[in-house]
């Protein structure tokens, strides 16, 4: 990956490596068990490349105040099971216990430090620049005992904190295999996709979806965009369909202060790219606990719109089959309810059955791919959610900026540091 140090550039054998991942995972509230270990499985390749190093794993889980804000001990245990290797959990981040454990590491040993967001410097402090994260105690203490920093925390690459962006100038910062794969796949989807190129954008974060759509259209790299899910409902509304006050209010309350911006961007897309967008032609609502299909002619809907309809899926299928590249982010339905999972699962089936390059954009969509056991049947299943959308929207990515800056500082110094491969 141009402008960034990769594992191919460095020899980390016998070196102490800080390895930042994003293992943040859905958890079962009563047991604390991980419900999806896809992000842990995604880092296996990098861990195996570091088998002769002294590895210090860093990650966060949720955030303070949330019910799933816990230690990373379950993640440590699950990753150990996946790898078939011993990993020792350390209930500390940069205190004396952690420092002692790091100092006593032997080649090939792996430890997993506690949830980094238990530290106020990591979470609870606002940083307006990457430089501000560098002058923190976490960075000072951990970098003192480390030779290099490797990151696969792509899912948090749109954020800024000491363990994400603070090591830029103190030690060489290197992209792991997952980070490289994420960036190269999403760069392809953004800048040089095989054509014809279809994007399917859904989910409830309408502002993110319309920003991605606008950026793809502005770059002139996408041929068609299909809007589904709550985003599809918003675009139907913008296009002059009365989706009903209940559905309008859901969109307003979900977007909050971002509603006006999303409406303006969506209106520009409808006005400027009407021939390139695909909107639902029928929908399904929830009425007294049942799935009820209705056509657009039956609008306004007094009931909540929870899925796209059969005719919409029939119209989408040949477009998917004719595409050479497909980007899909965001479910088409309230798929957690069995009655309304149909649209989302059918789109997944279309993506799995096609010969096209398929890029799944993270979040709920990625979790569905993992849960249905078809991650090996898509070209790229992103671990990101918000970071994927930020990348595709053209927003700043602090972690990638940190990697580039660290490359500028350390690329020529690797031989002197004894890290050149």
N, C-alpha and C positions, 0 to 999 in steps of 0.2 A: 504494500500500500504506500503510495508515493507520499513523501513528507512526514512519515511516521516510522519510528523504530518498530520492528517486528521481531518475533522469536527467531526468525532466520538470520537476523543481524547479530545476535548475541550468544555468548556461551555462558550459561548460568549454572553450570555444574559446580557443585561445592559452594554456591553462593546463597546468601539469605535473601529471599525474594518475598516482598509484600505482594500478595495477589488479591486484588479487589474484584469481587464478583457482585452481581445483584441476585441474591437467592430469595428475595422477597416473594413469598408464596401464599396462596390462600390456605387457611388453616381451619380445621374443625374446632369450633369454639370449646366444646366440652372436654375434648381429649388433647387438643394441641397438636394433633397429627396433621402432617402436610397433605393437602388434597390434590396437589399437582406438583410433581418434582421435575417438570420440564426444564426449568432454569438450572437446576443442579446437573441434570444429564447433559445440558448444553456446554458445560465447562470441562467435561471429561477429557477432551482432546488436549486442552492446555495443561491440565494437571499431569497427564501422562508425559507431556513434553518437559515437565519440570521434575521428573522422577529422581533426578540426581541432585536436585537443589534442596535447600532448607526452606520449606514453604510456610508462610504465615497468611492464612486466609482471613479476609475481612469482608463483612457484608452487613446489610441492615435487614430488619424485618419490620414492616409497617412503620408506625410513628407513635410517639407518646400520646396517650389519650385514647388510642384505639384498642379494641378488645383483643386484637391479634398482635399487639406489641409485646413481644416476648424475647427471650434469649435466643441465640442461634444454635443452641444445643441440638434441637431436633434436626436442623439442617446438617449439622456436623455428622450426626448419626446416620442420616439418610445418605449423604454423599459417601460416607465410609462403606455403606452397604452396596451402593452402585459401583464403586471402584473396586471393592474387595480388598481395600487397604485400610490399615489403622489410621485414624485421625483423632488427635487428642483435643478435646474441647477445653478452652481456657476461659473462665468466667471473669475476664478482665480485658481492657482494651490497651491502655498505655500506662497502667500503674506498675508497681513493683513486681507483681506476680507475672504479668505479661512480659515485662522486660527480662525477668529471669528465665522464663520459658523460651523466649526467643534466643537469648544468649546461649542456652544449653542445647539448642537444636543440633542434630547430626545430619549428615547428608542423607537425603531420601525421606526424612521425617516431615510430617505435616501437622500443623496445629491450626485450630479454628478459633479465633478470638470472638468475644461476645459482641452482641448487637451494637454496631458503632453509634447508633442513634441514642444510646443510653448516655452518651457524652454530650454536654451542652454545646461544645464547640461544633460538633457535627450537625446537631439539630437543635434549633432554637436561636441560633445566631444568624443574622442576615449578612450575606457577603455580596457586595456590588461588583466585585471583580475577582478573577482567579487569584490575583496577587494577594488579596486579603486572606485567602485560605492558607497561604503558604507560611504565614507567621503565626502558627498555632502550636499549642503544646503537643497535640497529637502528632503532627508532622515532625516536629523537632525530636521527639522521643523515639518514634518508630523509625525515622530515617537514619538516626544515629547508629542503629544496629542492623541496617539493611544495605544491600548492595544495589538493588534494583526494585522497581515497582512495575508490576504487570497488571493490566486491567482488562477484564471482560465484562465490566458493568455497563454494557450498552443500554440496558433498560433504564439506567439513571444518567445517561450521557447528556441529557438536556438540563441537568441540575448542576449545582455548584456547592461543594462542601470540602472540608479538609481531606477526607479519605478518597475523594473523587478527583480533585484538581490541585491539592496542596503540595504534591511531591514534584511538581514540574521542574524546579531548578535544583532541588536537593539531591536527587538521584535519577538515573536514567529511567524514563517512563516509556513503557513498551506495550504495544497492542497485543493482546492474546489472540488465539486462533478464532474465538467467537467474535471478538470485536472486529477483526479483519473481515470475517465472513459477513457480518451484519452490514458493515459500511460498504463493502464491494457490491453486495446484492442490492442494497437500497440506492446506491449511486447509479447502478445499471437501470433500476426502475425509474429513476429521476432524470437521467441524462442520456441514456443510450439503450432503450429497451428494444427488443425485437418487435416488429410491426406486423400486423395491427396489434395495438396495445389497448387493453380494456382494464379500467380500474372499477372496482366495486366498493363503494364507500357507504358504510352504515353506522350502526350504533347510536348511542344517545348523545355523544359529544359532537353535536352538529357543527359547532364553530370550528373544531379541528378538521372535520371532514370537508367543509366548504373551503377552508384555507388550503388544504392539500389539493383539492380540485382546481382552485384558482391558480395555484402554482404550476400544476401539471399543464393546464391550458396555456398559461403564459409562456412556458418553455416550449410549447408546440410539440411535445413528445407523446401525447396521449391521443388516441383516436376516438374512444367512447368512454363515458363515465356513467355507470349505473348507480343510482342512489336508492338505498333501501333502509329499513329500520326507521328509527326516529328521524334520521337525516332525510330519508325519503319522504316522510310525512311533512317535514319543513319545506322541502322543495315542491311538494304538491300544493301546499298552502301558498307559497310564493307564486306558483304558476296559476293561481286563481281558483283552486279547489277549496271549498269550505270543509275543513276536516273536523269541524265541531269544536265548541268552546272548551270541552274537557281536554282534548288533545292539544289545542292551542295553548292552554294554560300550563300543561305539562312541559311543553317546549319552552315557554317563557320562564317558568320557575327553574327548569334544569339549566338554562343558559344564564339566567340572572343578568348581570351587567353586560354580558357578551351578546345578548340577543340582537341588539340593533346592528352590531357589526356583522353577525352571521347573516342577518336578513339582507343587509346591503350587498355583501359578497355573493350570497345566493341569487339575489336579483340580477347582479351583473352577469352571472353564469347563465341564467335563464335567458337574459336579453342577448348576450353575445354568442352563446354556444348552444342554442336550442336544438340544432340538428345533431349535436354530438352527445346529448345527455339522454339517459333512459330513466324514466320515472315509472313507478308502479301503475299498472292499469286496473288492478283490483287489489283488495286488501281483505284482512280477516280481523274481526273485532271480538272482544270478550263480552258475552252477554249471559248473565246468570251462570257463570262458570263454564259456558260452552263456547266453542269456536264457531263463529257465524261469518261465512264469506259474503262480501258485498262488493258491488261494482262502484266505480267512481260516480256513476249516475245516481247512486243511492245516498251520496253525501248531502248534507253534513251527518257525521256519525256522532250520536250521543254517547256511544260506548267507546272504551279505549281501543285504539288500533294497536294490535299486538303482532301482526305478521303481514307479509305480502301474500297475494293470492296465487292460485294455480295459473291463471292466464299470464301473470307477470313472469312466473318461472318458465312457462312455455316460451314466452317471447325472448327471455334471456338465454336459454340453452343454446340456440344456434349461434348467437353472438359469441358465447364462450368458446364453442367448438371451432369457430373461425379465427379466433385470436391466437397470436403467437406468444403473447406475454399477458399475464393477468396479475394484477395487484388487488388483493382483497383485505380490507380492514373494516371491522365492525359488523356485528350480527345483523341479520335482516329481520329479526323478531325478538320477542321476549322468550328466548329459547329455554330459559330455566323452567318454564311451564311446559310440560309435555305436549299439551294441546297446541302449543304455538311454536314448537321447535322445528316444524316442518320446513319452513322457508329457508332457515339458516342451514339446516342439514342438507337440503337439496342443493344449495349453492356450493357447499363443501363437496358433495358428490360430483358436481359438475367440474370443480377444480381438480379433483383427484382423477377423474376419468379423461381429462383432456391431455393432449401431448404438449400443450403450451408450457412455457416457463411460468411457474406459479410461485408468487411471493405472498406469504401470509404476514400481515402487518402487526402481529403481536396482540397483547391484551386478551380480551374474551375470545377473539377469533383463534388465536394461537392455543389457548387453553382447550378449546373445543377440538382442535386438530389433535392435540395430545391425548385427550380423554377418549377419542374414538380410534386411537392407535394408527393414525394414517400420516404421521409426521414424515415418515420415510417416502411418502408418495407425493410430496410437494417439493418444489425446488428449494425453497427457503422458508422456514418457519421462524419468524423473528421472535426474540425474547422480549422485545420492546413493546411498548404500548404508546404512552405519551411521547417517548423518545423517537419512535418511528414516525409518528405524526409530525413532530417538530422537525425532524430531518426532511421529510417529504414536503413540508411547508416552507422550507428554506430558512427556518429560524436558527439563531445561534446555538451551537452545541459546545458548552464549556469543556467537556471532557475531551472532545476531539481537538479543540483549540489547545488544551494542555499538552496533549500528545505531540502536536505539531511543534509547539514551542520547545518542548523537551528535546525533540529531535534536533532542532537548530542548535541547542546548547551542547548536547552530548554526542552527536553522531561522529564527530572527528576525535572525540576523547576516548572512545571505547578501547582502542589499543592500549592507551596509557593506564586505563582502569583495569586492564586485563579481562575485559568483557567481550572483545571482538571475536566473532566466530571465525 
